[in-house]
C-alpha cells in the first residue's frame, strides 16, 4: 500500500525504520493520508513519525477518560447536594 500511495522509495524508507508489522501498518496510514509528503515526513521525523501517531491516540484516549471521570465526579456532587437540600 505504501508503494502505491507514496512510491517505491518511501516504501523502502518505511522498511528501514519500521521494526514490526504494527509500525508498517501505521506507515501505510500515513502514506494514505499524506501521499507525496510521506518520504519527507519519514526523513524529518524518522521513527518518531510512527510513534507520534500512537502517542497522539494514547493522549486522546487519556483526555477522554479524564473528561468522563470529571463528569462522573460532578454528577455525584450534584446528586449529593440535591439529596442534602431535600432532607
Secondary structure, DSSP 4 states (H G I P E B T S, - for coil): -HHHHH-HHHHHHHHHH--SHHHHHHHHHHHHHHGGGHHHHHHHHTTHHHHHHHHHHHHHHHHHHHHHHHHHHHHHHHHHHHHHHH-
